[in-house]
Amino acid sequence: MKSMIFAAGLGSRLKPLTDTMPKALVPVAGKPLLAHVVEKLKRAGSDEIIINVHHFADQIMEYVHSQNNFEICIEFSDERNQLLETGGGLKKAVHFFNDGKPFLIHNVDILSNIDLSALYQQHLNNKSLATLVVSTRETSRYLLFNEQYYLKGWLNKTTGELRPAGFTHPENYHKLAFAGIQVVSPEIFQLMENCSERFPIIDFYLSISKTHKVHGLVPEDFQMIDVGKLNALDEAENFIANYSQ
């Protein structure tokens, strides 16, 4: 199974740590975030991983090489010239996903207790273009799903902004927070051909939500932590101690 780790972000919310290192290498429970994610993907059966890099890219590549590539095949998608956001980052990596099989995408700053193997199997069963792991946690930005848990809209709770254009009545939908973990079918690349070089993947999903199945999945007993802010680091240490990875 192939996977991608989104690790190109600037890590602005983790300053001053990210003034001297990439977010991917911020340590939690004695090892970098990146190591936690790679090892979790390996346990799920992923033996080929591509990592997009931008901020302190050399540090990430040197670290992976120092770990003997975690004894699997690891490639890098170099975004040092331009940060492509999540959609553009995936589109740039199209060459890597050449086996015609669905693949996992995992944000580098997410720790969770999800069974990635079970998630992958559920994606195969539901025959969607993408399966997004979502949760009921509080956030300012929600994905909106219909009764069948297919993505239909997006809400900024703070500003009231709704997407896509013309979307109304958010109260009639399930409001769920994206957890930064997804399984995607390779057909997505055909739909991305006319997209710009740089774009967020959620905006892309919203643009095709009327014609393609983007499924939201709330795993049973799901626990996660977004290690995107300094105040989450202590919580992340406790998370590692209490939840299986």
C-alpha positions as CSV (number, residue, x, y, z in Angstrom):
1,M,0.0,0.0,0.0
2,K,1.2,3.5,-0.9
3,S,0.8,6.5,1.3
4,M,1.5,10.3,1.3
5,I,2.5,12.4,4.3
6,F,1.7,16.1,4.1
7,A,4.7,17.6,5.8
8,A,5.3,20.8,3.8
9,G,3.6,23.3,6.1
10,L,5.4,26.2,7.7
11,G,4.3,25.3,11.2
12,S,3.6,28.9,12.0
13,R,1.5,28.0,15.1
14,L,4.5,26.1,16.6
15,K,6.8,29.1,16.7
16,P,9.5,29.5,18.1
17,L,10.2,25.8,17.7
18,T,9.7,26.0,13.9
19,D,12.1,28.9,13.6
20,T,14.9,26.4,13.6
21,M,13.2,23.1,12.5
22,P,10.3,21.9,10.4
23,K,7.0,20.9,12.1
24,A,7.6,17.3,11.0
25,L,10.6,17.1,13.3
26,V,9.1,18.6,16.4
27,P,9.6,15.9,19.1
28,V,6.8,14.2,21.0
29,A,7.5,11.5,23.5
30,G,11.1,11.2,22.5
31,K,10.8,11.2,18.7
32,P,9.7,13.5,15.9
33,L,6.1,13.7,14.7
34,L,7.2,12.4,11.4
35,A,8.4,9.2,13.0
36,H,5.1,8.6,14.7
37,V,3.2,8.9,11.4
38,V,5.6,6.8,9.4
39,E,5.6,4.0,11.9
40,K,1.8,4.1,12.1
41,L,1.6,3.8,8.3
42,K,4.1,1.0,8.3
43,R,2.0,-1.0,10.8
44,A,-1.0,-0.6,8.6
45,G,0.9,-2.2,5.7
46,S,2.3,0.8,3.9
47,D,5.7,0.1,2.4
48,E,6.0,3.0,0.0
49,I,5.6,6.6,1.2
50,I,6.0,10.0,-0.4
51,I,6.5,13.0,1.8
52,N,6.1,16.6,0.5
53,V,8.6,19.0,1.9
54,H,9.1,22.8,1.9
55,H,10.1,24.4,5.2
56,F,13.5,23.2,6.3
57,A,13.2,20.4,3.7
58,D,16.9,19.4,4.0
59,Q,16.4,18.6,7.7
60,I,13.5,16.3,6.9
61,M,15.4,14.4,4.2
62,E,18.5,14.1,6.3
63,Y,16.5,12.7,9.2
64,V,14.7,10.1,7.1
65,H,18.0,9.0,5.6
66,S,19.5,8.8,9.1
67,Q,16.8,6.3,10.0
68,N,17.6,4.2,6.9
69,N,14.4,5.4,5.4
70,F,12.6,3.4,8.1
71,E,13.5,0.3,6.1
72,I,10.8,1.0,3.5
73,C,10.7,2.9,0.2
74,I,10.4,6.7,1.0
75,E,10.5,9.4,-1.7
76,F,10.2,13.2,-1.3
77,S,8.1,15.7,-3.3
78,D,10.1,18.9,-3.3
79,E,8.1,22.0,-2.9
80,R,10.9,24.3,-1.8
81,N,10.3,26.6,-4.7
82,Q,6.6,27.0,-4.0
83,L,4.3,25.7,-1.3
84,L,1.5,24.0,-3.2
85,E,-1.1,23.5,-0.4
86,T,-2.7,20.1,0.1
87,G,-4.4,19.7,-3.3
88,G,-1.5,21.0,-5.3
89,G,0.9,18.9,-3.2
90,L,-1.1,15.7,-4.0
91,K,-1.3,16.6,-7.7
92,K,2.5,17.1,-7.9
93,A,2.9,13.6,-6.5
94,V,0.8,11.9,-9.3
95,H,3.8,10.0,-10.6
96,F,4.2,8.1,-7.4
97,F,0.7,6.7,-7.4
98,N,1.0,4.6,-10.5
99,D,-0.3,1.2,-9.4
100,G,-4.0,2.0,-9.8
101,K,-4.8,1.4,-6.1
102,P,-6.3,3.7,-3.5
103,F,-3.8,5.3,-1.1
104,L,-3.6,6.8,2.4
105,I,-2.9,10.5,3.0
106,H,-1.9,11.5,6.6
107,N,-1.1,15.0,7.9
108,V,2.2,15.0,9.8
109,D,0.8,16.8,12.8
110,I,-2.0,14.4,13.6
111,L,-1.8,11.6,16.3
112,S,-4.7,9.2,16.6
113,N,-5.8,5.8,17.7
114,I,-7.4,5.0,14.3
115,D,-6.9,1.5,12.7
116,L,-5.6,2.6,9.3
117,S,-5.9,-0.9,7.9
118,A,-9.6,-0.9,8.8
119,L,-10.0,2.6,7.3
120,Y,-8.5,1.4,4.1
121,Q,-10.8,-1.6,3.9
122,Q,-13.8,0.6,4.6
123,H,-12.8,2.9,1.7
124,L,-12.6,-0.1,-0.6
125,N,-16.1,-1.2,0.5
126,N,-17.8,2.2,0.1
127,K,-16.4,2.8,-3.4
128,S,-16.1,6.5,-2.9
129,L,-13.6,8.8,-4.6
130,A,-12.3,9.7,-1.1
131,T,-13.0,8.7,2.5
132,L,-12.3,11.5,5.0
133,V,-11.8,10.7,8.7
134,V,-13.9,13.2,10.6
135,S,-14.9,13.8,14.2
136,T,-17.3,15.7,16.4
137,R,-14.6,17.8,18.0
138,E,-15.2,21.6,18.3
139,T,-13.6,23.7,15.6
140,S,-14.2,26.9,13.7
141,R,-14.5,25.2,10.3
142,Y,-16.8,22.3,9.7
143,L,-17.4,19.9,6.8
144,L,-21.1,19.4,6.2
145,F,-22.4,15.9,5.3
146,N,-25.8,14.7,4.3
147,E,-27.6,11.7,5.9
148,Q,-25.5,9.3,3.9
149,Y,-22.4,11.1,5.1
150,Y,-21.4,12.4,1.7
151,L,-19.7,15.8,1.7
152,K,-22.0,18.6,0.5
153,G,-20.6,21.8,2.1
154,W,-18.3,23.7,4.4
155,L,-19.0,26.2,7.1
156,N,-16.8,28.8,8.9
157,K,-18.6,29.0,12.2
158,T,-16.9,32.3,13.1
159,T,-17.7,34.2,10.0
160,G,-20.8,32.3,8.7
161,E,-19.1,31.8,5.3
162,L,-20.6,28.8,3.4
163,R,-19.1,26.9,0.5
164,P,-19.6,26.0,-2.3
165,A,-21.3,29.0,-3.8
166,G,-25.1,28.7,-3.4
167,F,-25.0,26.2,-0.5
168,T,-27.7,26.9,2.0
169,H,-29.3,25.5,5.2
170,P,-26.2,24.2,7.0
171,E,-28.5,23.3,9.9
172,N,-29.8,20.3,7.8
173,Y,-26.4,18.6,7.7
174,H,-24.0,16.8,9.9
175,K,-21.3,19.3,11.0
176,L,-18.0,17.4,11.4
177,A,-14.3,18.3,11.7
178,F,-11.8,16.9,9.3
179,A,-9.1,14.9,11.1
180,G,-6.3,15.2,8.6
181,I,-6.4,11.5,7.5
182,Q,-8.0,10.2,4.3
183,V,-8.0,7.4,1.7
184,V,-8.2,8.5,-1.9
185,S,-8.8,6.6,-5.1
186,P,-6.4,7.2,-8.0
187,E,-9.3,8.5,-10.2
188,I,-8.9,11.8,-8.4
189,F,-5.9,12.7,-10.6
190,Q,-8.0,12.8,-13.8
191,L,-10.4,15.3,-12.0
192,M,-7.4,17.4,-11.0
193,E,-6.0,17.8,-14.5
194,N,-7.5,21.3,-15.0
195,C,-6.8,22.5,-11.5
196,S,-4.2,25.2,-10.8
197,E,-0.8,24.3,-9.5
198,R,-1.6,25.4,-6.0
199,F,-4.9,24.7,-4.2
200,P,-6.4,23.2,-1.0
201,I,-7.7,19.7,-1.3
202,I,-10.9,20.5,0.7
203,D,-11.8,23.2,-1.8
204,F,-11.3,20.6,-4.6
205,Y,-13.6,18.1,-2.8
206,L,-16.3,20.8,-2.4
207,S,-16.0,21.6,-6.1
208,I,-16.9,18.0,-7.1
209,S,-19.2,17.2,-4.3
210,K,-22.3,17.3,-6.5
211,T,-21.0,14.7,-8.9
212,H,-18.6,12.5,-6.9
213,K,-18.8,10.6,-3.6
214,V,-16.6,12.1,-0.9
215,H,-17.5,10.1,2.2
216,G,-17.1,11.1,5.8
217,L,-16.2,8.5,8.4
218,V,-16.4,8.9,12.2
219,P,-14.5,5.9,13.5
220,E,-15.8,4.2,16.6
221,D,-14.1,5.3,19.9
222,F,-11.9,7.7,17.8
223,Q,-9.3,9.7,19.7
224,M,-7.0,12.2,18.1
225,I,-4.9,15.3,18.7
226,D,-3.8,18.0,16.3
227,V,-0.2,18.8,17.3
228,G,-0.3,22.1,15.4
229,K,0.0,24.5,18.4
230,L,2.5,24.8,21.2
231,N,-0.1,24.2,23.9
232,A,-0.9,20.8,22.3
233,L,2.6,19.4,22.9
234,D,2.1,18.4,26.5
235,E,-1.3,16.9,25.7
236,A,0.4,15.0,22.8
237,E,2.9,13.5,25.3
238,N,-0.1,12.2,27.4
239,F,-1.9,11.0,24.3
240,I,1.1,8.8,23.3
241,A,1.2,7.4,26.8
242,N,-2.5,6.5,26.9
243,Y,-3.6,5.6,23.4
244,S,-2.2,2.9,21.1
245,Q,-0.7,4.3,17.9
